[in-house]
Amino acid sequence: MKKNIPFALLMLIIISVFTLSCKKKPIDEPTPASNCETKYEVIYGDLTTVSETALSNYENGQIKSISSSSAKFNFEYATDKVKVLSSGVPAYQIDIANNLATKVTDLSNQSEQRMTYDGNRNLIKIEAYLNNNLTDTKILTYSNGNLATLTQTYPEDPSVKRVTTYSYSNDVATKTDTDTRYLVFGPIEFTIPLSLTGTISKNILSSSLYTYTSGNFRSDITKTYTYTRNSSGVVNKTIENTHSLTVSNGVQTQDERTKQTILINSTCN
């Protein structure tokens, strides 16, 4: 399980930092420091000696690079696109219209993700294409200002469905809460800046239920989240508890509980 941990951590960090670097800020929100950095550390289970770290660097309020022991990503911005470079090589291009991401292209294989929004700038559909053929569709629904469900289906296999349902606390998310919670809450692919996907959920995420079904196979993954804040009220630790339960042909094949802790140490707050 741990062989891909560094890359997985970078994906989590990218989801978070795109929110910080590109989000259009309300008047009452502070502007990020011109030059700052954030260190993220993920601890798996209760073993504090087993962890992964990543460092994010900012200039003039924009994320410029993310690095860990396994990879480094750099970011280049333009009015109508964002390019993501991996170890100096262009990896993804995000097309932008009206300050919303409309298409993401994987430059290694020319696969695409195309985004659709409603009149309230809510992202409601993501379609994935390979060689111009539709491979899967994600439908997003909203309730009370929060993302409620994400359903993924596949045209070539209608029996397969992935559904995630999200639950929230009554706490309204501050800017810092929004930034840090995307470390563990990323319904959108990591390549898409969350700031460019329209409206984001207004409350603090408390739990999620992911269900995968295919014929007689079913897998449920329940995640619950708890947060710790420092003396300034900024979230500096998130704990994600996961319960995975799998049933195949009526027989339970997995019942596993795991935990990960994410520590955030930033000079950007």
C-alpha positions as CSV (number, residue, x, y, z in Angstrom):
1,M,0.0,0.0,0.0
2,K,2.8,2.4,0.8
3,K,4.7,2.1,-2.5
4,N,2.7,4.9,-4.1
5,I,2.4,7.1,-1.0
6,P,4.6,10.0,-2.1
7,F,2.7,10.5,-5.3
8,A,-0.7,10.1,-3.6
9,L,0.3,12.8,-1.1
10,L,1.2,15.2,-3.9
11,M,-2.2,14.7,-5.4
12,L,-3.8,15.6,-2.1
13,I,-1.6,18.7,-1.8
14,I,-2.3,19.8,-5.3
15,I,-6.1,19.7,-4.6
16,S,-5.5,22.0,-1.6
17,V,-3.0,24.5,-3.0
18,F,-5.0,25.2,-6.2
19,T,-7.8,26.4,-3.9
20,L,-5.4,28.8,-2.1
21,S,-3.5,30.0,-5.2
22,C,-6.4,30.7,-7.6
23,K,-9.5,31.3,-5.5
24,K,-11.3,34.6,-6.1
25,K,-11.4,36.1,-2.6
26,P,-14.4,37.9,-1.0
27,I,-13.6,41.4,0.3
28,D,-13.4,40.2,3.9
29,E,-10.8,37.5,3.2
30,P,-7.1,38.2,3.7
31,T,-4.8,38.2,0.7
32,P,-2.1,35.5,0.9
33,A,1.4,36.6,1.7
34,S,3.5,37.5,-1.3
35,N,6.1,34.8,-0.6
36,C,5.4,31.9,1.7
37,E,5.4,28.2,2.0
38,T,3.3,25.4,3.6
39,K,4.6,22.1,4.8
40,Y,2.2,19.1,4.8
41,E,2.9,15.9,6.7
42,V,0.7,12.8,6.5
43,I,1.0,10.2,9.2
44,Y,-0.5,6.8,8.4
45,G,-2.1,4.9,11.3
46,D,-0.7,5.5,14.8
47,L,3.0,5.2,13.7
48,T,4.4,8.7,14.0
49,T,7.7,7.4,12.5
50,V,6.0,6.5,9.2
51,S,5.0,9.7,7.3
52,E,5.3,11.6,4.1
53,T,5.8,15.3,3.5
54,A,5.4,17.8,0.8
55,L,6.4,21.5,0.5
56,S,4.3,24.1,-1.4
57,N,5.9,27.4,-2.4
58,Y,4.0,30.6,-3.2
59,E,4.9,33.9,-5.0
60,N,2.5,36.8,-5.1
61,G,-0.4,34.7,-3.8
62,Q,0.0,32.0,-6.4
63,I,1.3,28.5,-6.0
64,K,4.6,28.1,-7.9
65,S,5.8,24.7,-7.0
66,I,5.1,21.5,-5.0
67,S,7.9,19.1,-4.1
68,S,8.4,15.8,-2.3
69,S,11.0,13.1,-2.4
70,S,9.2,11.5,-5.4
71,A,8.2,14.3,-7.7
72,K,8.1,18.1,-8.3
73,F,5.3,20.1,-9.9
74,N,5.6,23.7,-11.3
75,F,2.7,25.9,-12.4
76,E,2.5,28.4,-15.2
77,Y,-0.5,30.8,-15.5
78,A,-2.1,32.6,-18.4
79,T,-5.5,34.3,-18.8
80,D,-7.1,31.4,-20.6
81,K,-5.1,28.4,-19.4
82,V,-3.0,26.9,-16.6
83,K,-0.1,24.5,-17.4
84,V,1.1,21.9,-14.8
85,L,4.7,20.8,-15.3
86,S,6.1,17.6,-13.8
87,S,9.9,17.7,-13.3
88,G,10.0,20.5,-15.9
89,V,7.9,18.6,-18.5
90,P,4.4,19.9,-19.4
91,A,1.9,17.3,-18.0
92,Y,-1.6,18.9,-18.0
93,Q,-3.3,21.9,-19.6
94,I,-6.4,23.4,-18.1
95,D,-8.5,25.6,-20.5
96,I,-10.4,28.5,-18.8
97,A,-13.4,30.5,-19.8
98,N,-15.2,33.1,-17.6
99,N,-12.8,32.1,-14.8
100,L,-14.0,28.5,-14.9
101,A,-12.1,25.4,-16.0
102,T,-13.8,24.0,-19.1
103,K,-11.4,21.3,-20.2
104,V,-8.4,19.5,-18.8
105,T,-6.0,17.7,-21.2
106,D,-3.5,15.1,-20.1
107,L,-0.6,15.9,-22.4
108,S,0.9,12.4,-22.1
109,N,-2.1,10.7,-23.9
110,Q,-4.4,13.5,-24.9
111,S,-7.2,12.2,-22.7
112,E,-9.6,15.0,-21.7
113,Q,-12.1,16.0,-19.0
114,R,-14.8,18.4,-20.0
115,M,-16.7,20.4,-17.4
116,T,-20.3,21.7,-17.4
117,Y,-21.8,24.3,-14.9
118,D,-25.3,25.5,-14.0
119,G,-26.5,29.1,-13.9
120,N,-25.2,29.5,-10.3
121,R,-21.6,28.5,-11.3
122,N,-22.0,25.1,-9.7
123,L,-20.0,22.3,-11.4
124,I,-22.6,19.7,-12.3
125,K,-20.9,17.4,-14.8
126,I,-17.5,16.1,-15.7
127,E,-17.1,13.9,-18.8
128,A,-13.9,12.0,-19.5
129,Y,-12.8,11.2,-23.0
130,L,-10.1,9.2,-24.6
131,N,-9.5,9.5,-28.3
132,N,-12.8,11.4,-28.4
133,N,-14.7,8.5,-26.9
134,L,-16.7,9.0,-23.7
135,T,-15.2,6.8,-21.0
136,D,-17.1,7.9,-17.9
137,T,-19.4,10.7,-16.6
138,K,-19.6,12.3,-13.1
139,I,-22.8,14.0,-12.0
140,L,-22.6,16.4,-9.1
141,T,-25.6,17.5,-7.0
142,Y,-25.9,20.2,-4.3
143,S,-28.0,20.9,-1.2
144,N,-28.0,23.9,1.2
145,G,-24.9,25.3,-0.5
146,N,-22.8,22.1,-0.2
147,L,-21.8,19.4,-2.6
148,A,-24.3,16.6,-1.7
149,T,-23.5,13.7,-4.1
150,L,-21.1,12.7,-6.8
151,T,-22.2,9.8,-9.1
152,Q,-19.8,8.2,-11.6
153,T,-21.1,5.9,-14.4
154,Y,-19.5,4.2,-17.4
155,P,-21.2,3.9,-20.8
156,E,-19.5,0.6,-21.7
157,D,-20.5,-1.0,-18.4
158,P,-23.8,0.2,-17.1
159,S,-23.7,-2.2,-14.1
160,V,-20.8,-0.3,-12.6
161,K,-21.6,2.8,-10.5
162,R,-19.6,4.8,-8.0
163,V,-21.6,7.1,-5.6
164,T,-20.2,9.4,-2.9
165,T,-22.5,11.1,-0.5
166,Y,-21.2,14.0,1.7
167,S,-22.3,15.2,5.1
168,Y,-21.3,18.4,6.8
169,S,-21.2,20.0,10.2
170,N,-23.1,23.3,11.0
171,D,-19.8,25.2,11.0
172,V,-19.3,27.6,8.1
173,A,-16.0,27.1,6.5
174,T,-13.5,29.9,6.7
175,K,-10.9,30.4,3.9
176,T,-8.3,28.5,5.8
177,D,-10.7,25.7,6.6
178,T,-11.6,25.5,2.9
179,D,-8.0,25.3,1.9
180,T,-6.9,22.6,4.3
181,R,-10.0,20.3,4.1
182,Y,-9.3,19.7,0.5
183,L,-6.2,17.7,1.6
184,V,-8.6,14.9,2.3
185,F,-11.8,16.0,0.5
186,G,-11.1,16.2,-3.2
187,P,-14.1,15.1,-5.3
188,I,-12.6,16.8,-8.3
189,E,-9.6,15.4,-10.1
190,F,-6.3,16.8,-8.8
191,T,-5.5,18.4,-12.2
192,I,-8.3,20.9,-12.0
193,P,-7.8,24.0,-9.8
194,L,-10.7,24.0,-7.4
195,S,-10.9,27.8,-7.6
196,L,-11.8,27.4,-11.2
197,T,-14.7,24.9,-10.7
198,G,-17.2,27.4,-9.5
199,T,-18.9,27.4,-6.2
200,I,-17.5,25.4,-3.3
201,S,-19.2,23.9,-0.3
202,K,-19.9,26.4,2.5
203,N,-19.8,24.1,5.5
204,I,-17.1,21.9,7.1
205,L,-17.1,18.4,5.8
206,S,-17.8,15.9,8.6
207,S,-18.1,12.5,6.7
208,S,-18.5,10.8,3.4
209,L,-19.8,7.5,2.1
210,Y,-18.4,6.1,-1.1
211,T,-20.2,3.1,-2.6
212,Y,-18.9,1.0,-5.5
213,T,-21.3,-1.5,-7.1
214,S,-20.7,-3.9,-10.0
215,G,-23.2,-6.8,-10.4
216,N,-23.1,-8.8,-7.1
217,F,-20.0,-6.9,-5.8
218,R,-20.3,-4.0,-3.5
219,S,-17.7,-1.9,-1.6
220,D,-18.6,0.8,1.0
221,I,-16.0,3.2,2.3
222,T,-17.0,5.5,5.1
223,K,-14.8,8.4,6.1
224,T,-15.2,10.7,9.1
225,Y,-13.2,13.8,9.7
226,T,-12.1,15.6,12.9
227,Y,-10.1,18.9,13.0
228,T,-7.7,20.6,15.5
229,R,-7.1,24.3,15.4
230,N,-4.2,26.3,16.7
231,S,-4.5,29.4,19.0
232,S,-5.4,31.6,16.1
233,G,-8.3,29.3,15.1
234,V,-6.5,28.0,12.0
235,V,-6.9,24.2,11.3
236,N,-3.5,22.7,11.7
237,K,-4.5,19.0,12.0
238,T,-7.1,16.8,10.2
239,I,-7.7,13.2,11.2
240,E,-9.4,11.0,8.7
241,N,-10.9,7.7,10.0
242,T,-11.8,5.2,7.2
243,H,-14.0,2.0,7.4
244,S,-13.9,-0.2,4.3
245,L,-16.5,-3.0,3.9
246,T,-16.7,-5.3,0.9
247,V,-19.3,-7.9,0.0
248,S,-19.0,-10.2,-3.0
249,N,-21.9,-12.6,-4.0
250,G,-23.3,-12.2,-0.5
251,V,-20.0,-13.0,1.3
252,Q,-18.1,-10.4,3.2
253,T,-14.5,-10.3,1.9
254,Q,-13.1,-7.2,3.7
255,D,-13.8,-5.2,6.9
256,E,-10.9,-2.9,7.5
257,R,-10.4,0.3,9.5
258,T,-7.6,2.8,8.8
259,K,-6.5,6.3,9.9
260,Q,-4.4,9.0,8.6
261,T,-3.4,12.3,10.2
262,I,-2.5,15.4,8.2
263,L,-0.4,18.1,9.8
264,I,-0.3,21.6,8.3
265,N,2.4,24.1,9.1
266,S,2.1,27.2,7.0
267,T,3.5,30.8,6.9
268,C,0.7,31.8,4.5
269,N,-2.0,32.1,7.1
